[in-house]
Amino acid sequence: MTRHPVDDPEICEEFGYGLGDPGGILVLRYRSAVALAFGESRQDFLHQLYWSPDGPLATLHGPSVRFVGAGEGFWARRAVSHEVRAGDRQTVYRICLREQPPALDGLRAGPVPVDDEAARLITLIARRGCDEATALTARRRILAGIGAPDGSGPHAAGTGGGTGFALAVARSLSHDPADPTRLDEWAVRLRVSVKTLQRDFVREFGMPYTRWRTLLRLRAARVLLDFHPVGTVAHEVGYASPSAFIHAFRKEYGHTPGHR
């Protein structure tokens, strides 16, 4: 299967408001039946945020691949080289700005939180019929909803009365699905019981930790399979062997990774 060129007009729609003005915004919406790959090394004047509502993104800025999970986007400051990849049957929004969100001052590239309202407004302005005044008002709220990386990791989570433990673990694992940390080890780091952490996973995600991690790894794998051999992908997402990965993939999707 070949990756889809991101400039194909059949999968890319453009929505521009106030273009030419520092306060403008351009949103590119990509939809494809196969994988998407974005690569930027140009010297331009546009900051960029990549965000997907329905799957992880694999990002490359520097020597290693890092994943961006739910509730996050990938920020790239203007003129910073980067690559972003999305899986098959995934929608990706690429938000181009001349102004940098206040919370991201000094950040060259990396995963950043995107709050629910900002996410909603991104989809709102990437629709036909949205007027410019509405879009430019939404732009201000979108910038406010793109937050700086908290850098706290799972160690500092869960201070809000027994909730948030699963979300902290999920965010950490979303960046590195191959992380082999067991549930009991996460519980020790968070200073909670295994039972409490497992219960929080079921409450937040409707499934236990091991099931959630398996789905995360397989979704991350789908992003990479169009670009790397099965053995490489298996290692990248945390499987000890290609055969273990193929077994898990077939069990979940009903076919092997090579027949998607």
SULPE-V250308 format. One record per residue. N is the residue number from 1. RES is the residue in one letter. PSI is psi in degrees with one decimal (NA if undefined). D_LAST is the distance of its C-alpha to the last C-alpha in Angstrom with 1 decimal. Layout:
N,RES,PSI,D_LAST
N,RES,PSI,D_LAST
This chain:
1,M,136.1,8.2
2,T,150.8,11.5
3,R,153.9,12.8
4,H,130.8,14.8
5,P,132.2,18.6
6,V,-9.7,20.2
7,D,10.4,23.2
8,D,121.1,21.6
9,P,-19.0,23.9
10,E,-20.9,21.3
11,I,-7.7,19.5
12,C,128.2,22.6
13,E,141.2,25.7
14,E,139.7,28.9
15,F,105.4,31.5
16,G,138.7,34.6
17,Y,127.2,37.8
18,G,30.5,41.0
19,L,142.8,39.6
20,G,-13.1,42.2
21,D,144.4,43.7
22,P,-23.3,43.1
23,G,15.1,42.3
24,G,175.3,39.5
25,I,140.1,35.8
26,L,126.0,32.8
27,V,126.1,29.4
28,L,125.3,26.3
29,R,123.5,23.5
30,Y,133.2,20.0
31,R,133.3,17.3
32,S,154.6,14.1
33,A,-12.2,10.7
34,V,-179.7,9.5
35,A,152.9,11.2
36,L,144.6,15.0
37,A,130.1,17.6
38,F,132.4,21.3
39,G,129.0,24.0
40,E,123.9,27.7
41,S,13.1,30.7
42,R,162.1,33.1
43,Q,98.0,36.5
44,D,-171.1,36.6
45,F,21.9,38.2
46,L,125.8,35.3
47,H,154.8,34.0
48,Q,139.4,30.4
49,L,127.7,28.6
50,Y,131.4,24.8
51,W,139.8,23.7
52,S,132.4,20.7
53,P,-7.6,21.4
54,D,27.4,17.9
55,G,164.8,16.4
56,P,161.6,17.6
57,L,139.2,18.4
58,A,129.6,18.7
59,T,147.5,22.1
60,L,113.7,24.1
61,H,99.0,27.8
62,G,-153.6,29.7
63,P,-15.7,28.5
64,S,158.3,25.7
65,V,136.3,22.5
66,R,144.4,23.2
67,F,149.1,21.2
68,V,124.9,22.6
69,G,-162.3,22.1
70,A,141.0,23.3
71,G,11.6,26.7
72,E,160.7,26.6
73,G,175.1,26.1
74,F,120.9,26.4
75,W,134.7,29.7
76,A,116.7,30.7
77,R,153.8,34.4
78,R,141.5,35.3
79,A,10.2,35.3
80,V,123.3,33.2
81,S,139.9,30.5
82,H,164.1,27.1
83,E,143.4,23.3
84,V,134.6,20.9
85,R,142.2,17.1
86,A,156.6,14.9
87,G,179.6,11.3
88,D,151.8,9.2
89,R,46.7,11.1
90,Q,142.6,14.1
91,T,134.2,17.7
92,V,133.4,19.9
93,Y,132.6,23.7
94,R,108.5,25.7
95,I,121.8,29.3
96,C,129.5,31.9
97,L,150.5,35.5
98,R,-16.6,38.7
99,E,138.7,40.0
100,Q,135.8,38.7
101,P,140.5,38.5
102,P,-37.4,41.6
103,A,-12.4,39.8
104,L,15.9,37.9
105,D,122.3,41.0
106,G,-12.5,40.6
107,L,123.9,36.9
108,R,-49.2,35.2
109,A,148.5,31.6
110,G,172.4,29.7
111,P,140.8,28.2
112,V,144.5,30.5
113,P,142.8,30.9
114,V,114.0,30.4
115,D,168.0,32.4
116,D,-38.6,31.4
117,E,-40.9,33.9
118,A,-42.3,32.8
119,A,-43.4,29.2
120,R,-41.9,30.5
121,L,-30.7,32.6
122,I,-45.9,29.9
123,T,-31.5,28.0
124,L,-46.2,31.4
125,I,-10.8,32.4
126,A,48.5,29.0
127,R,148.9,29.9
128,R,137.5,31.9
129,G,-6.3,35.5
130,C,124.9,36.0
131,D,160.2,39.5
132,E,-38.9,40.4
133,A,-44.1,42.8
134,T,-43.0,40.3
135,A,-40.8,37.7
136,L,-31.4,40.2
137,T,-42.8,41.4
138,A,-35.5,37.9
139,R,-41.7,37.5
140,R,-40.1,40.3
141,R,-34.3,38.7
142,I,-46.1,35.3
143,L,-38.1,37.1
144,A,-25.0,38.9
145,G,0.9,35.8
146,I,107.4,34.1
147,G,162.4,35.6
148,A,149.2,36.4
149,P,132.9,34.4
150,D,-25.3,36.5
151,G,6.4,36.2
152,S,-30.5,37.3
153,G,-172.3,34.4
154,P,-17.8,34.5
155,H,-32.1,38.1
156,A,8.5,39.6
157,A,171.1,37.7
158,G,24.3,38.8
159,T,-0.4,42.3
160,G,54.4,42.2
161,G,34.8,43.5
162,G,9.2,40.7
163,T,165.0,37.6
164,G,-5.4,35.1
165,F,-49.1,34.4
166,A,-38.8,30.8
167,L,-38.1,30.2
168,A,-44.5,31.8
169,V,-42.2,29.6
170,A,-41.8,26.4
171,R,-42.4,27.4
172,S,-45.0,28.1
173,L,-30.8,24.9
174,S,-31.7,22.8
175,H,-27.9,24.3
176,D,82.9,23.6
177,P,-20.4,21.0
178,A,-6.4,22.1
179,D,121.1,25.6
180,P,5.5,26.6
181,T,129.1,29.4
182,R,165.6,30.0
183,L,-42.3,31.0
184,D,-31.2,34.6
185,E,-38.6,34.7
186,W,-41.6,33.6
187,A,-41.1,36.3
188,V,-44.1,38.9
189,R,-37.4,38.0
190,L,-6.7,38.3
191,R,43.3,41.4
192,V,169.4,40.3
193,S,156.0,39.7
194,V,-40.5,36.5
195,K,-41.3,37.0
196,T,-43.5,37.5
197,L,-42.3,34.3
198,Q,-42.3,32.2
199,R,-37.4,33.9
200,D,-34.8,33.2
201,F,-43.3,29.4
202,V,-39.3,29.5
203,R,-43.4,31.7
204,E,-39.3,29.6
205,F,-5.4,26.0
206,G,18.3,26.6
207,M,158.0,25.4
208,P,168.8,26.8
209,Y,-49.2,26.2
210,T,-37.7,24.0
211,R,-43.6,21.5
212,W,-43.4,21.5
213,R,-38.8,21.1
214,T,-46.1,18.1
215,L,-40.2,16.3
216,L,-48.1,17.5
217,R,-41.0,16.2
218,L,-38.0,12.7
219,R,-39.4,12.8
220,A,-38.1,14.4
221,A,-38.2,11.9
222,R,-28.8,9.2
223,V,-32.4,12.0
224,L,-19.0,12.6
225,L,-25.5,9.6
226,D,-7.0,9.9
227,F,-15.6,13.6
228,H,155.7,14.3
229,P,158.6,13.8
230,V,-41.9,12.4
231,G,-40.6,16.1
232,T,-43.3,17.2
233,V,-43.2,14.6
234,A,-46.1,15.7
235,H,-39.9,19.3
236,E,-32.1,18.9
237,V,4.9,17.8
238,G,13.2,20.3
239,Y,140.9,19.2
240,A,-24.7,21.9
241,S,156.1,19.8
242,P,-35.8,16.4
243,S,-38.7,16.8
244,A,-39.4,17.5
245,F,-47.2,14.5
246,I,-40.6,12.2
247,H,-46.4,14.3
248,A,-40.2,14.2
249,F,-46.3,10.4
250,R,-38.8,10.3
251,K,-37.9,13.4
252,E,-42.0,12.2
253,Y,-8.4,8.8
254,G,7.0,9.6
255,H,166.7,7.1
256,T,163.1,7.2
257,P,-27.7,6.0
258,G,-3.1,6.0
259,H,57.2,3.8
260,R,NA,0.0
